[in-house]
Amino acid sequence: MLVAQERMASNIVLVFKQKMPSKYSWTAEIRSMDANANKPPQQFAVKLTTKQKSGYQGQTIMCQIPMIKEDIPVGVLFRALNVIGDK
């Protein structure tokens, strides 16, 4: 009996602490590749903005997605994908 071997998608998560001065304090990059396609891996990044002098207030989680040049807040992405409602 022959066992079909599927190519595994190489999904890699890398987390980096950014050196100061930087706009972001932490960055997580997720590289994912479709197992059945011959495309290069797509990169999705989640970034935590540097905390202000007044504690954690004011920090924002931003995301960088393929095909969009600007970093956008995760809340805006969730609203666009209808994960959270407008109310």
N, C-alpha and C positions, 0 to 999 in steps of 0.2 A: 504494500500500500504506500503510495507516494503522498507525502505531506507537502502541501503548497506553502512555501515560505513567502510571507508578505514583507515588503519593506516597511520598516518602522519609521514613523515620522520623527524627525529629530527635533523635539520640543525642548528648548533650553531656556532656563530662567537664570539671569545673572543680576546680582544686586551689588550696587556700588555706593560707598559713602563718598560724597563729593568733597574735595578740599576747598577751603575758604580762600578768597571770596568767590562765591558761586551763587547763582540764583536759586539752585536746588540743593538740599542737604542730602537726600537719598534719591537714587535712581534704580529702577528695576526694568531690565530689558527682557522681553520675551520673544524669542525667535521660534517661529513655527513654520513647518513645511508640510505640505500635503503629501501623503505617502504615495499617491497615484499620479502625481503631476511632476513634470520635469522643470518646475519653476524654482527660482532661488527662494530662500526662506524670507518670510515677511517678518518685519520687526514691529512690535508694539511696546511702547515704553510708558511706565507710570513713574511720575516724579513728585516728590514732596518738596514744597517750597521751603526756603530757609525760615526758621522761626524768628519772630521779631523779638525785640528786647523785653517785651512784656509777656513772656511765657509762650504757651502754645497757641494763643489766640491769633488768628490771622493766617495760619498755615493753610495751604490749599493743595489738594491732590490734583495734579494735572496729568493728562495723558497725551501721547503722541501716537497717532494712528497712520497707517499707510495712506497715501493719496491726499493727505491734509498737511500743509506745511506748518501751521500754527499749533502750538500746544493749547489744548482746551481743558476746562475743568471736568472732572469725572461726573459731577452732577449734571452738567449740560449734556454729556454723552448719554447718561442714563435716561434723561428726559427725552432726548432725540430717539432713543431706541424703545421708548415707551415702557421702561422698566419701572419708573416712578411717574405718577400722574402730575398734572399741572396744579392741582389743589394742594 
